[in-house]
Amino acid sequence: MEQVMTRISVVKAKANFSRLLAEVEAGREVVITRRGAAVAKISSVVATKTPLNLKSIAEFRAGLAPAKSSAADLVRRLRDERY
């Protein structure tokens, strides 16, 4: 699939940023120009498709020492130390 590219000046990009993001989400690339010269390109972010390794997370959690106090107590202590 060929990717369509939009060229737009900095001034127009600032005024139409939401529309440009919609174009990027639709698969286009946007090149922002200043005085006719390209200065930036906006393209979509490709999400990683690696699934979480739940086994390694469970092994990590199992290796942690038990907490000496509750999370609420920890937050209170940190808050009180700050003031």
TORKE-249700 format. One record per residue (C-alpha): residue number from 1; residue in three letters; x, y, z. Coordinates in Angstrom, 3 decimals, decimal comma, padded with zeros to 6 digits, always signed. Layout:
N
<r><resi>NUM</resi><resn>ALA</resn><x>X</x><y>Y</y><z>Z</z></r>
...
This chain:
83
<r><resi>1</resi><resn>MET</resn><x>+000,000</x><y>+000,000</y><z>+000,000</z></r>
<r><resi>2</resi><resn>GLU</resn><x>+001,438</x><y>+003,340</y><z>-001,037</z></r>
<r><resi>3</resi><resn>GLN</resn><x>+001,429</x><y>+005,936</y><z>+001,690</z></r>
<r><resi>4</resi><resn>VAL</resn><x>+000,046</x><y>+009,361</y><z>+000,760</z></r>
<r><resi>5</resi><resn>MET</resn><x>+001,990</x><y>+012,341</y><z>+002,088</z></r>
<r><resi>6</resi><resn>THR</resn><x>+000,598</x><y>+015,760</y><z>+002,947</z></r>
<r><resi>7</resi><resn>ARG</resn><x>+002,851</x><y>+018,832</y><z>+002,966</z></r>
<r><resi>8</resi><resn>ILE</resn><x>+001,805</x><y>+021,785</y><z>+005,087</z></r>
<r><resi>9</resi><resn>SER</resn><x>+003,445</x><y>+024,940</y><z>+006,439</z></r>
<r><resi>10</resi><resn>VAL</resn><x>+004,154</x><y>+025,420</y><z>+010,143</z></r>
<r><resi>11</resi><resn>VAL</resn><x>+001,519</x><y>+028,156</y><z>+010,387</z></r>
<r><resi>12</resi><resn>LYS</resn><x>-001,189</x><y>+026,023</y><z>+008,774</z></r>
<r><resi>13</resi><resn>ALA</resn><x>-000,137</x><y>+022,962</y><z>+010,793</z></r>
<r><resi>14</resi><resn>LYS</resn><x>-000,569</x><y>+024,882</y><z>+014,044</z></r>
<r><resi>15</resi><resn>ALA</resn><x>-004,040</x><y>+026,012</y><z>+012,971</z></r>
<r><resi>16</resi><resn>ASN</resn><x>-005,106</x><y>+022,529</y><z>+011,792</z></r>
<r><resi>17</resi><resn>PHE</resn><x>-003,339</x><y>+020,172</y><z>+014,187</z></r>
<r><resi>18</resi><resn>SER</resn><x>-006,411</x><y>+018,062</y><z>+015,037</z></r>
<r><resi>19</resi><resn>ARG</resn><x>-007,173</x><y>+017,539</y><z>+011,351</z></r>
<r><resi>20</resi><resn>LEU</resn><x>-003,547</x><y>+016,549</y><z>+010,716</z></r>
<r><resi>21</resi><resn>LEU</resn><x>-003,700</x><y>+013,968</y><z>+013,499</z></r>
<r><resi>22</resi><resn>ALA</resn><x>-006,841</x><y>+012,528</y><z>+011,924</z></r>
<r><resi>23</resi><resn>GLU</resn><x>-004,963</x><y>+012,217</y><z>+008,618</z></r>
<r><resi>24</resi><resn>VAL</resn><x>-002,078</x><y>+010,451</y><z>+010,349</z></r>
<r><resi>25</resi><resn>GLU</resn><x>-004,513</x><y>+008,041</y><z>+012,003</z></r>
<r><resi>26</resi><resn>ALA</resn><x>-005,942</x><y>+007,339</y><z>+008,542</z></r>
<r><resi>27</resi><resn>GLY</resn><x>-002,498</x><y>+006,233</y><z>+007,332</z></r>
<r><resi>28</resi><resn>ARG</resn><x>-001,065</x><y>+009,399</y><z>+005,811</z></r>
<r><resi>29</resi><resn>GLU</resn><x>+002,271</x><y>+011,005</y><z>+006,608</z></r>
<r><resi>30</resi><resn>VAL</resn><x>+002,381</x><y>+014,762</y><z>+007,149</z></r>
<r><resi>31</resi><resn>VAL</resn><x>+005,471</x><y>+016,798</y><z>+006,316</z></r>
<r><resi>32</resi><resn>ILE</resn><x>+005,686</x><y>+020,193</y><z>+007,989</z></r>
<r><resi>33</resi><resn>THR</resn><x>+007,585</x><y>+022,854</y><z>+006,087</z></r>
<r><resi>34</resi><resn>ARG</resn><x>+009,130</x><y>+026,195</y><z>+006,954</z></r>
<r><resi>35</resi><resn>ARG</resn><x>+009,700</x><y>+028,525</y><z>+004,006</z></r>
<r><resi>36</resi><resn>GLY</resn><x>+009,184</x><y>+025,570</y><z>+001,672</z></r>
<r><resi>37</resi><resn>ALA</resn><x>+011,811</x><y>+023,314</y><z>+003,289</z></r>
<r><resi>38</resi><resn>ALA</resn><x>+010,757</x><y>+020,177</y><z>+005,158</z></r>
<r><resi>39</resi><resn>VAL</resn><x>+011,508</x><y>+020,439</y><z>+008,892</z></r>
<r><resi>40</resi><resn>ALA</resn><x>+009,428</x><y>+017,637</y><z>+010,441</z></r>
<r><resi>41</resi><resn>LYS</resn><x>+007,381</x><y>+014,578</y><z>+009,586</z></r>
<r><resi>42</resi><resn>ILE</resn><x>+004,409</x><y>+013,215</y><z>+011,524</z></r>
<r><resi>43</resi><resn>SER</resn><x>+003,610</x><y>+009,542</y><z>+011,041</z></r>
<r><resi>44</resi><resn>SER</resn><x>+001,615</x><y>+006,960</y><z>+012,957</z></r>
<r><resi>45</resi><resn>VAL</resn><x>+003,157</x><y>+004,910</y><z>+015,710</z></r>
<r><resi>46</resi><resn>VAL</resn><x>+003,203</x><y>+001,193</y><z>+015,090</z></r>
<r><resi>47</resi><resn>ALA</resn><x>+002,122</x><y>-000,644</y><z>+018,230</z></r>
<r><resi>48</resi><resn>THR</resn><x>+004,236</x><y>-003,585</y><z>+019,329</z></r>
<r><resi>49</resi><resn>LYS</resn><x>+002,584</x><y>-006,939</y><z>+018,885</z></r>
<r><resi>50</resi><resn>THR</resn><x>+004,635</x><y>-008,803</y><z>+021,475</z></r>
<r><resi>51</resi><resn>PRO</resn><x>+002,324</x><y>-010,288</y><z>+024,091</z></r>
<r><resi>52</resi><resn>LEU</resn><x>+003,160</x><y>-009,909</y><z>+027,752</z></r>
<r><resi>53</resi><resn>ASN</resn><x>+005,107</x><y>-012,796</y><z>+029,219</z></r>
<r><resi>54</resi><resn>LEU</resn><x>+002,870</x><y>-013,422</y><z>+032,216</z></r>
<r><resi>55</resi><resn>LYS</resn><x>+005,010</x><y>-016,314</y><z>+033,444</z></r>
<r><resi>56</resi><resn>SER</resn><x>+008,088</x><y>-014,111</y><z>+033,879</z></r>
<r><resi>57</resi><resn>ILE</resn><x>+005,995</x><y>-011,444</y><z>+035,619</z></r>
<r><resi>58</resi><resn>ALA</resn><x>+004,607</x><y>-014,050</y><z>+038,033</z></r>
<r><resi>59</resi><resn>GLU</resn><x>+008,145</x><y>-015,348</y><z>+038,709</z></r>
<r><resi>60</resi><resn>PHE</resn><x>+009,345</x><y>-011,803</y><z>+039,400</z></r>
<r><resi>61</resi><resn>ARG</resn><x>+006,475</x><y>-011,130</y><z>+041,811</z></r>
<r><resi>62</resi><resn>ALA</resn><x>+007,068</x><y>-014,436</y><z>+043,605</z></r>
<r><resi>63</resi><resn>GLY</resn><x>+010,678</x><y>-013,401</y><z>+044,246</z></r>
<r><resi>64</resi><resn>LEU</resn><x>+009,728</x><y>-010,140</y><z>+045,964</z></r>
<r><resi>65</resi><resn>ALA</resn><x>+009,928</x><y>-009,942</y><z>+049,736</z></r>
<r><resi>66</resi><resn>PRO</resn><x>+006,580</x><y>-009,423</y><z>+051,485</z></r>
<r><resi>67</resi><resn>ALA</resn><x>+005,778</x><y>-005,835</y><z>+052,353</z></r>
<r><resi>68</resi><resn>LYS</resn><x>+006,300</x><y>-004,842</y><z>+055,986</z></r>
<r><resi>69</resi><resn>SER</resn><x>+003,340</x><y>-002,459</y><z>+055,910</z></r>
<r><resi>70</resi><resn>SER</resn><x>+000,342</x><y>-001,722</y><z>+053,735</z></r>
<r><resi>71</resi><resn>ALA</resn><x>+000,502</x><y>+000,609</y><z>+050,763</z></r>
<r><resi>72</resi><resn>ALA</resn><x>-001,775</x><y>+003,043</y><z>+052,598</z></r>
<r><resi>73</resi><resn>ASP</resn><x>+000,646</x><y>+003,177</y><z>+055,543</z></r>
<r><resi>74</resi><resn>LEU</resn><x>+003,557</x><y>+003,755</y><z>+053,160</z></r>
<r><resi>75</resi><resn>VAL</resn><x>+001,753</x><y>+006,640</y><z>+051,439</z></r>
<r><resi>76</resi><resn>ARG</resn><x>+000,854</x><y>+008,218</y><z>+054,774</z></r>
<r><resi>77</resi><resn>ARG</resn><x>+004,456</x><y>+007,918</y><z>+056,001</z></r>
<r><resi>78</resi><resn>LEU</resn><x>+005,881</x><y>+009,440</y><z>+052,831</z></r>
<r><resi>79</resi><resn>ARG</resn><x>+003,293</x><y>+012,218</y><z>+052,933</z></r>
<r><resi>80</resi><resn>ASP</resn><x>+004,014</x><y>+013,021</y><z>+056,579</z></r>
<r><resi>81</resi><resn>GLU</resn><x>+007,789</x><y>+013,043</y><z>+056,002</z></r>
<r><resi>82</resi><resn>ARG</resn><x>+007,346</x><y>+015,568</y><z>+053,214</z></r>
<r><resi>83</resi><resn>TYR</resn><x>+005,555</x><y>+018,172</y><z>+055,363</z></r>
